[in-house]
Amino acid sequence: MTLTTVIKEALVRVIQSTPKIEIESVHPNGDVMFKVNLKDLGLFKQDFECPFVRTRFFVNFVGEFLVRSNVPVFADILTGLDPSMYNKIVSGCKHTDFGMFLDKNKKTAKWQMHISLVQQILTEDFDRILDFMPNAEDQTQIVEEASSEDE
């Protein structure tokens, strides 16, 4: 089996998984540590023998997949922050990369991230929703067209 095949298979298993995460800690500076069982993520101990799984691309890809798959869990952290500190902790910082750490038995992995990523994801999702909503002009036109059809 080629390295490319191993990488593709690992990524496919991750994408097809429905992993549940467990928040391990939330640091006052906005760093969040969470963990996931590798089996739930579709990964195996031998996958970590491949150097690719330690690359920035893989760690960030899987980390963001985990966050996007579990947004409500992370949104709860955002809503639980002290409102007077929100701008400093969330808006004043920017997530750049995930950290990933394996337990010594290679059964669970921990990811570290900054909570500002969750706000970024929620904002992107909200912007996409707004893109599908008609603006005020379009809404007026829709109402006028519906009224003229009734006449």
Summary of the structure (lengths in Angstrom):
residues: 151
radius of gyration: 20.7
end to end distance: 69.3
largest distance: 73.9
contacts: 389
relative contact order: 0.14
helix: 60%
strand: 15%
